[in-house]
Amino acid sequence: MTLEPIRRSVTVACSREHAFKTYTEAFDSWWPRQHHIGAGDLAEAVLEPKPGGRWYERTVDGAECQWGEVLVWEPPARVVLSWRIDGDWKINPDPAYASEIEVRFIEEGPRSTRVELEHRDFERHGETGPKVREGVSGDGGHGALLKLFAEKAAA
């Protein structure tokens, strides 16, 4: 089974460096509060800015749920993250079952950056791969998240 990657892009009215920092180091500032896996309400969404860093949520009761990790860290050009959330919106801790999200930041001018996101390798999720792909490509998926990010980066 091979599942096509999801590709989305947005052009942001800011420098490449600012776009990268907003996407990564200021991740919590634009991540929607309703996007979480844990039982409690989302207190913070964290993307640790380094290779091997965790990508996770912390709920108001202090519980943490790791969505994946930083596989590639190349500021301000790109970041690659593993996605360990399966099609039933549960965490699979085995990295062999994680898909990947690559986000590239392409300078188009001093105050214009194209951000390209590709979510790939859905088949690694096994039988829930099609559900993962459907979930991240839908209304609340990567397109909507990039729009929130772009609004924050341009502000």
Protein Blocks (a to p, Z undefined) as FASTA:
>chain_A
ZZddddddddddddfklmmmmmmmmmmmmmcfklcfbfbdcfbdcdddbehiacddddfk
opacdfbdcfbdcdfkbccdddfbdfkopacfblklpccdddddddfbfkbccdddddeh
klmnommlmmmmmmmmmmklmmlmmmmmmmmmmZZ
